[in-house]
């Protein structure tokens, strides 16, 4: 499952150092990937360029990258465009309603005593008993969670607390406490997100107002490694599924795509993406190689490690698509 949602707008300023201790709300659960090619009715309006609105969703579909951008006016339509890694071409795929596109089932919902865990489409839900999660100190806070593909593990956390790992039967396996990271000095920072990648827990902790440090753990809580040595990572990109225990990550500085074996923490390869923006991003695998999108830039890393980038046909500022 690999769907990316655009996060908050980011502005880096020294005056925002204390923002490191504030965790961003977790992204909504991802919709299941479909390889069904979007269809465009013969009489439908087909835009000639990509609207200048934010990318609100992207995924690997039909052996390509599907990126959906908000049409600024009136703000309820979303245009989805397909980047074909084989040809480097961008093409219009479909126009969707924003409310429909964002109406995605939440896969894990939790209280202090139980978690409801469903398939990505919201079906076949079961209840996992939870124990040992302390009451939330902030009344505006909430518990969120994630699970792996076979739902054998569940991780539960809140913005200001620890991450608790349980087996499907409710057995507590580990508690991961926040640590001091980046600009937060000696004070523990806050977790921004977590993912269960098979039997590996990937956690993201705020280290600057616009980035996270990423650490890998075994389900028992044993540390595997810090991704990229704990340097700031672009947390707009969820772990990119590349096959087996290999996942893709995106660095904040120098804009490199990293291939990591999460089971061992070993970095297998790195590919410079050059001048790509700090924007929502997706990393995945197609038959042509590792592909994805950063903002409005589609990219492909072929089997020889060569990186190709193609800009989407963007509309002029203030003009309709």
ZIRA-V477314 format. One record per helix or strand of 2 or more residues. SS is the DSSP state (hx for helix, st for strand). FROM is the first residue (numbers start at 0). LEN is the number of residues. If there is no record, write none. Layout:
# ZIRA-V477314
ss;from;len
SS;FROM;LEN
SS;FROM;LEN
This chain:
# ZIRA-V477314
ss;from;len
st;2;2
hx;13;8
st;54;7
st;63;7
st;76;8
st;88;9
hx;97;4
st;107;3
st;113;4
st;125;4
st;143;4
st;152;5
st;162;5
st;171;5
hx;181;3
st;190;7
st;199;9
st;210;8
st;222;4
hx;226;4
st;239;4
st;245;6
st;255;6
st;265;7
st;280;6
st;288;6
st;296;5
st;306;5
